């Protein structure tokens, strides 16, 4: 299991990057954490996939078409970054800068791992994280916001397009302390 990071640490890193003018760092973190998408999906996003108040895409893993509502926080970051990032020659939100074919997205898992951690460090977060950490932080925050109960779990399972709710439970990454606390509450 990847290291768990608090959702609000990520949002704080987004704000720090915005205040420093680190637009791409802010966009990477915001897209990864506010959408709950897998890296294989958000890395391929194009600016045209952002339509007003939603993202529209076909998920790589499930081949399902998704419409993801864009909340106010993500929309604010998107608008700031879109206004400040030179993307007129790039269809992709995260285009390759060096090597490879022009007009292509950044595809390397190693590069994304490094970019995600660099964006967090630039935002003041020192923990090293994996590519799925932001997806899990998103899930954990939704679960807590929606009452930390079975209906919240079902909702997350649908958001994540998980076939089995047990997969969603694993995403929440309950700690030994939380499990001990649950037993102690009886």
C-alpha positions as CSV (number, residue, x, y, z in Angstrom):
1,X,0.0,0.0,0.0
2,X,1.3,3.4,-0.9
3,X,1.9,6.1,1.7
4,X,-1.2,8.0,2.7
5,X,-1.3,11.8,2.5
6,X,-3.9,14.1,3.9
7,X,-6.0,15.7,1.1
8,X,-5.6,19.1,2.7
9,X,-1.8,18.9,2.5
10,X,-2.3,18.5,-1.2
11,X,-4.7,21.4,-1.5
12,X,-2.3,23.5,0.6
13,X,0.5,22.6,-1.9
14,X,-1.7,23.6,-4.8
15,X,-2.2,27.0,-3.2
16,X,1.5,27.4,-2.5
17,X,2.3,26.6,-6.1
18,X,-0.3,29.1,-7.3
19,X,1.2,31.8,-5.1
20,X,4.7,31.1,-6.5
21,X,3.5,31.1,-10.1
22,X,4.2,27.4,-10.5
23,X,1.2,26.9,-12.7
24,X,2.0,23.4,-14.1
25,X,2.7,22.1,-10.6
26,X,-0.6,23.5,-9.4
27,X,-2.4,22.0,-12.4
28,X,-0.8,18.6,-11.9
29,X,-1.8,18.4,-8.2
30,X,-5.3,19.8,-8.7
31,X,-6.1,17.5,-11.6
32,X,-4.7,14.5,-9.8
33,X,-6.5,15.3,-6.5
34,X,-9.8,16.9,-7.4
35,X,-10.8,14.4,-10.1
36,X,-10.0,11.1,-8.5
37,X,-8.8,9.8,-11.8
38,X,-6.1,7.3,-12.4
39,X,-2.8,8.7,-13.7
40,X,-3.3,6.8,-16.9
41,X,-6.4,9.0,-17.5
42,X,-5.5,12.4,-16.3
43,X,-2.1,12.4,-18.1
44,X,-4.0,12.1,-21.4
45,X,-6.4,15.0,-20.7
46,X,-6.8,17.6,-23.4
47,X,-7.9,21.2,-22.9
48,X,-10.9,20.4,-25.1
49,X,-12.0,17.7,-22.5
50,X,-12.7,20.5,-20.1
51,X,-16.2,21.8,-21.0
52,X,-17.5,24.4,-18.6
53,X,-18.3,22.6,-15.4
54,X,-17.2,19.1,-16.4
55,X,-14.4,16.9,-17.7
56,X,-15.4,14.4,-20.4
57,X,-13.2,11.4,-21.1
58,X,-13.1,7.7,-21.8
59,X,-11.3,5.8,-19.0
60,X,-8.3,3.7,-20.2
61,X,-8.9,0.8,-17.8
62,X,-12.6,0.4,-18.1
63,X,-13.3,2.0,-21.5
64,X,-16.3,3.7,-19.9
65,X,-17.2,7.3,-20.9
66,X,-17.1,9.5,-17.9
67,X,-18.4,13.0,-17.2
68,X,-16.8,14.3,-14.1
69,X,-18.3,17.4,-12.5
70,X,-15.7,20.2,-11.9
71,X,-16.1,21.6,-8.4
72,X,-15.5,25.3,-7.6
73,X,-12.0,24.7,-6.2
74,X,-10.7,22.8,-9.2
75,X,-12.4,25.2,-11.6
76,X,-10.6,28.1,-10.0
77,X,-7.2,26.4,-10.3
78,X,-8.0,25.4,-13.9
79,X,-8.9,28.9,-14.9
80,X,-5.8,30.4,-13.3
81,X,-3.5,27.8,-14.9
82,X,-5.2,28.0,-18.3
83,X,-4.7,31.8,-18.3
84,X,-1.0,31.5,-17.3
85,X,0.2,28.4,-19.2
86,X,1.1,28.8,-22.8
87,X,-0.9,26.0,-24.3
88,X,-1.9,27.4,-27.7
89,X,0.3,24.8,-29.5
90,X,-0.5,22.0,-27.2
91,X,-3.8,20.0,-27.3
92,X,-2.8,18.1,-24.1
93,X,-2.9,19.7,-20.7
94,X,0.4,18.0,-19.9
95,X,2.4,18.0,-23.2
96,X,5.8,16.6,-23.7
97,X,8.4,19.4,-23.7
98,X,11.5,17.5,-24.8
99,X,12.1,14.6,-27.1
100,X,9.4,12.4,-28.5
101,X,6.7,13.5,-30.9
102,X,5.4,17.0,-30.6
103,X,1.8,17.2,-29.6
104,X,2.1,14.1,-27.4
105,X,1.3,13.8,-23.7
106,X,3.8,12.8,-21.1
107,X,3.4,9.0,-20.9
108,X,6.3,7.8,-18.7
109,X,5.3,6.5,-15.2
110,X,8.7,7.4,-13.9
111,X,8.4,11.0,-15.3
112,X,4.9,11.4,-13.7
113,X,6.2,10.0,-10.3
114,X,9.0,12.6,-10.4
115,X,6.6,15.4,-11.5
116,X,4.1,14.7,-8.8
117,X,6.7,14.6,-6.1
118,X,8.4,17.8,-7.4
119,X,5.0,19.5,-7.4
120,X,4.4,18.5,-3.8
121,X,7.9,19.6,-2.8
122,X,7.4,22.9,-4.5
123,X,4.2,23.2,-2.5
124,X,6.0,22.5,0.8
125,X,5.2,18.8,1.2
126,X,8.2,16.6,1.9
127,X,6.7,13.1,1.8
128,X,7.4,11.0,-1.3
129,X,4.2,9.6,-2.8
130,X,3.1,7.2,-5.5
131,X,0.9,7.9,-8.5
132,X,-2.2,6.5,-6.8
133,X,-1.7,8.5,-3.6
134,X,-3.8,11.5,-4.8
135,X,-6.6,9.2,-6.0
136,X,-6.6,7.6,-2.5
137,X,-6.5,11.0,-0.8
138,X,-9.5,12.1,-2.9
139,X,-11.4,8.9,-1.9
140,X,-10.6,9.3,1.7
141,X,-11.8,12.9,1.7
142,X,-15.0,12.1,-0.1
143,X,-15.6,9.2,2.3
144,X,-15.1,11.5,5.4
145,X,-17.2,14.3,3.8
146,X,-20.1,12.0,3.2
147,X,-20.3,10.5,6.7
148,X,-17.7,7.7,6.7
149,X,-20.4,5.1,6.2
150,X,-21.5,2.3,3.9
151,X,-23.5,4.7,1.6
152,X,-20.3,6.8,1.2
153,X,-18.4,3.6,0.3
154,X,-21.0,2.8,-2.4
155,X,-20.8,6.3,-3.8
156,X,-17.0,6.1,-4.0
157,X,-17.2,2.7,-5.6
158,X,-19.3,4.2,-8.3
159,X,-17.0,7.3,-8.7
160,X,-14.0,5.0,-9.0
161,X,-15.8,2.6,-11.3
162,X,-14.8,-0.3,-9.1
163,X,-16.6,-3.6,-9.8
164,X,-16.3,-4.7,-6.2
165,X,-16.8,-2.5,-3.1
166,X,-13.9,-4.4,-1.4
167,X,-11.5,-2.7,-3.8
168,X,-12.9,0.7,-2.6
169,X,-12.4,-0.3,1.0
170,X,-8.7,-1.0,0.2
171,X,-8.4,2.5,-1.3
172,X,-9.3,4.1,2.0
173,X,-6.3,2.5,3.6
174,X,-7.4,2.2,7.2
175,X,-4.5,2.4,9.6
176,X,-3.8,0.1,12.5
177,X,-4.7,3.0,14.8
178,X,-8.1,3.4,13.2
179,X,-8.8,-0.3,13.5
180,X,-7.7,-0.3,17.2
181,X,-9.9,2.7,17.8
182,X,-12.9,0.9,16.2
183,X,-12.5,-2.0,18.6
184,X,-12.0,0.3,21.6
185,X,-15.2,2.1,20.8
186,X,-17.3,-1.0,21.8
